[in-house]
């Protein structure tokens, strides 16, 4: 599968202009937000509306003490709601101008989610080695997201497993700090705003015009970087690396 935007040179140019002309944390929409969302959908990433930050560290949902403010879908039906339909995404973006968006993983793409420092090291190594790296996003709360092809399709259902399996302690011990978002999971898609008063956001490092790679071409480098990062953290703090679930 190719995530190239084909002949959409106007859209590609608009995205490039937006990325050059705006800081990564500035997500106010002047047309750039919608263009980036449509680019992600054109690359095959199914999208659905998500919550957005409320004053302080709050969330736009009405849940008291929301555990994942501004990071979760609006609808419980997000898996069936997620779409790449241009008209629908335009309606959502225009009618919900503050909304973040999630992309549902395990349909077309997966996401390898690693600590930011490890991700930056791995990205340098992969690019220096000439490996085809696909879209990559950074989250200012300390994570880096590598977008890949999904590891399963409906034709090989027996090869699928839910994302929750990657969150078990025994799995996390094998791949310190790495989460593999696949079937049944989602991530915020750029541009997205995070809670707080310091303008944190999720933004593209490599945009969705890059083709989605096979996940196994990245996995060894990512896990090595995560293990090295975990060891450095453990040496620095004198405590075991706090694995993220």
C-alpha positions as CSV (number, residue, x, y, z in Angstrom):
1,X,0.0,0.0,0.0
2,X,1.2,3.5,-0.7
3,X,0.2,6.5,1.3
4,X,1.4,8.9,-1.3
5,X,-1.0,11.7,-2.0
6,X,-0.8,11.1,-5.8
7,X,-1.8,14.0,-7.9
8,X,-3.0,16.2,-5.1
9,X,-0.2,18.6,-5.5
10,X,-2.3,21.6,-4.3
11,X,-3.1,19.8,-1.0
12,X,0.5,18.7,-0.6
13,X,1.7,22.2,-1.1
14,X,-0.8,23.6,1.3
15,X,0.4,21.1,4.0
16,X,4.0,22.0,3.4
17,X,3.3,25.7,3.6
18,X,1.4,25.2,6.8
19,X,4.2,23.1,8.4
20,X,6.8,25.7,7.4
21,X,4.8,28.8,8.4
22,X,3.5,27.7,11.8
23,X,5.0,26.5,15.0
24,X,4.3,22.9,15.8
25,X,2.2,23.8,18.9
26,X,0.0,26.4,17.1
27,X,-3.1,24.4,16.1
28,X,-5.6,27.2,15.6
29,X,-7.3,26.6,12.3
30,X,-6.8,28.9,9.3
31,X,-7.5,26.0,6.9
32,X,-4.3,24.2,7.9
33,X,-6.0,22.0,10.4
34,X,-8.5,20.8,7.9
35,X,-5.9,20.2,5.3
36,X,-3.8,18.1,7.6
37,X,-6.8,16.0,8.6
38,X,-7.8,15.5,5.0
39,X,-4.2,14.5,4.1
40,X,-4.2,11.9,6.9
41,X,-7.5,10.5,5.5
42,X,-6.2,10.6,1.9
43,X,-3.3,8.4,3.2
44,X,-5.8,5.9,4.4
45,X,-6.0,6.7,8.1
46,X,-9.6,6.4,9.4
47,X,-10.5,9.4,11.6
48,X,-13.2,10.2,14.2
49,X,-13.7,13.2,16.4
50,X,-12.1,13.3,19.8
51,X,-12.4,15.5,22.9
52,X,-10.4,18.7,23.3
53,X,-8.8,20.5,26.2
54,X,-10.9,22.5,28.6
55,X,-9.4,25.3,30.9
56,X,-6.6,24.1,33.0
57,X,-6.1,20.4,32.6
58,X,-9.7,19.6,32.0
59,X,-11.5,17.8,29.1
60,X,-14.4,18.9,27.0
61,X,-16.3,15.7,27.9
62,X,-18.7,15.8,30.9
63,X,-17.0,13.0,32.8
64,X,-15.8,14.1,36.2
65,X,-12.1,13.4,36.6
66,X,-11.7,12.2,33.0
67,X,-8.6,10.0,33.1
68,X,-7.4,10.8,29.6
69,X,-8.5,14.5,29.0
70,X,-8.6,15.5,25.3
71,X,-7.1,12.1,24.3
72,X,-10.2,10.0,23.8
73,X,-13.0,9.7,21.1
74,X,-16.2,11.6,21.5
75,X,-18.4,8.6,20.6
76,X,-18.3,5.1,22.1
77,X,-18.9,3.9,18.5
78,X,-15.6,5.4,17.3
79,X,-14.5,2.1,15.6
80,X,-17.4,2.0,13.3
81,X,-17.6,5.8,13.0
82,X,-14.0,6.2,11.9
83,X,-13.8,7.0,8.2
84,X,-11.6,8.4,5.4
85,X,-14.6,10.0,3.7
86,X,-13.6,13.5,2.8
87,X,-17.0,15.1,3.0
88,X,-17.7,13.6,6.5
89,X,-14.3,14.8,7.8
90,X,-14.9,18.3,6.4
91,X,-18.3,18.4,8.2
92,X,-16.7,17.3,11.5
93,X,-13.8,19.7,11.2
94,X,-16.1,22.7,10.4
95,X,-18.8,21.9,12.9
96,X,-16.4,21.0,15.7
97,X,-13.6,23.6,15.3
98,X,-12.0,22.8,18.6
99,X,-12.1,19.0,18.4
100,X,-9.1,16.8,18.3
101,X,-9.3,13.7,16.1
102,X,-8.2,10.1,16.7
103,X,-7.3,7.5,14.1
104,X,-8.4,4.0,14.7
105,X,-5.5,1.5,14.4
106,X,-5.7,-2.1,13.2
107,X,-7.8,-1.4,10.1
108,X,-5.3,0.0,7.7
109,X,-2.4,1.0,9.9
110,X,-0.8,0.3,13.3
111,X,1.2,2.7,15.4
112,X,4.4,1.9,17.3
113,X,4.4,4.3,20.3
114,X,7.7,4.8,22.1
115,X,9.3,7.3,24.6
116,X,10.3,10.5,22.8
117,X,14.0,10.2,23.5
118,X,14.2,6.6,22.3
119,X,12.0,7.5,19.2
120,X,14.3,10.3,18.2
121,X,17.4,8.1,18.4
122,X,15.7,5.3,16.5
123,X,14.5,7.7,13.8
124,X,18.0,9.0,13.2
125,X,19.4,5.5,13.0
126,X,16.6,4.3,10.6
127,X,17.1,7.3,8.3
128,X,20.9,7.0,8.3
129,X,20.5,3.3,7.4
130,X,18.3,4.1,4.4
131,X,15.2,2.4,5.9
132,X,11.9,3.6,4.5
133,X,10.2,5.3,7.5
134,X,6.6,6.3,7.1
135,X,4.7,9.0,8.9
136,X,6.0,9.9,12.4
137,X,4.3,12.2,14.9
138,X,5.6,13.7,18.2
139,X,3.5,14.3,21.3
140,X,4.7,17.0,23.5
141,X,3.9,14.9,26.6
142,X,6.9,12.7,25.7
143,X,5.9,10.1,23.1
144,X,6.8,9.5,19.5
145,X,4.4,7.7,17.1
146,X,5.6,5.6,14.1
147,X,2.8,4.9,11.7
148,X,3.0,1.5,9.8
149,X,0.9,-0.9,7.8
150,X,-1.3,-3.0,10.0
151,X,0.0,-6.5,10.9
152,X,-3.3,-8.2,10.1
153,X,-6.2,-8.1,7.6
154,X,-9.7,-9.7,7.7
155,X,-8.3,-12.4,5.3
156,X,-5.9,-13.7,8.0
157,X,-8.0,-13.2,11.0
158,X,-6.1,-15.8,13.0
159,X,-3.0,-13.6,12.8
160,X,-4.8,-10.7,14.6
161,X,-4.7,-10.0,18.3
162,X,-6.0,-7.1,20.3
163,X,-3.9,-4.2,21.4
164,X,-4.5,-5.1,25.0
165,X,-2.0,-8.0,24.6
166,X,0.8,-5.5,24.1
167,X,0.1,-3.9,27.5
168,X,0.6,-7.0,29.6
169,X,3.7,-6.8,31.9
170,X,5.4,-9.7,30.3
171,X,5.2,-8.1,26.9
172,X,6.3,-4.8,28.1
173,X,9.3,-6.4,29.8
174,X,10.4,-7.7,26.4
175,X,10.0,-4.3,24.7
176,X,10.6,-1.6,27.4
177,X,8.6,1.5,26.9
178,X,7.0,0.4,23.6
179,X,3.3,0.1,22.9
180,X,2.0,-1.4,19.7
181,X,-1.4,0.1,18.8
182,X,-3.3,-2.3,16.6
183,X,-6.8,-3.7,16.6
184,X,-9.1,-2.1,19.1
185,X,-6.8,0.9,19.8
186,X,-6.4,4.5,18.6
187,X,-4.0,7.5,18.8
188,X,-4.5,11.2,18.4
189,X,-3.7,12.3,14.9
190,X,-2.0,15.7,14.3
191,X,-2.8,18.4,14.7
192,X,-4.1,17.9,18.2
193,X,-4.0,20.0,21.4
194,X,-3.1,18.5,24.8
195,X,-4.4,19.8,28.2
196,X,-2.6,22.5,30.1
197,X,-1.7,26.1,29.7
198,X,1.7,25.6,28.0
199,X,0.4,24.9,24.4
200,X,1.4,21.2,24.2
201,X,0.3,19.4,21.1
202,X,0.7,16.4,18.8
203,X,2.3,17.3,15.5
204,X,3.9,15.6,12.5
205,X,7.6,15.1,12.2
206,X,7.2,13.2,8.9
207,X,3.8,13.8,7.3
208,X,1.2,11.4,6.0
209,X,2.5,11.7,2.4
210,X,5.1,9.2,3.3
211,X,4.1,5.5,2.5
212,X,3.3,3.3,5.4
213,X,6.1,0.8,6.0
214,X,5.9,-2.8,7.2
215,X,6.1,-2.7,11.0
216,X,8.8,-5.3,11.3
217,X,11.3,-3.1,9.3
218,X,11.2,-0.7,12.2
219,X,10.6,-2.9,15.2
220,X,14.2,-4.0,16.0
221,X,15.6,-0.5,15.9
222,X,12.8,0.8,18.0
223,X,13.0,-1.9,20.7
224,X,16.8,-1.5,20.8
225,X,16.5,2.2,21.4
226,X,13.8,1.7,24.0
227,X,15.9,-0.8,25.9
228,X,18.9,1.5,25.8
229,X,16.8,4.4,27.0
230,X,15.3,2.3,29.7
231,X,18.8,1.3,30.9
232,X,20.0,4.9,31.0
233,X,16.9,5.9,33.0
234,X,17.4,3.1,35.4
235,X,21.1,4.0,35.9
236,X,20.2,7.7,36.3
237,X,17.5,7.2,38.9
238,X,18.6,4.0,40.5
239,X,15.1,2.6,40.1
240,X,13.5,0.2,37.5
241,X,12.2,1.9,34.3
242,X,8.6,2.7,34.8
243,X,6.9,0.9,32.0
244,X,3.8,2.6,30.5
245,X,0.6,0.6,30.2
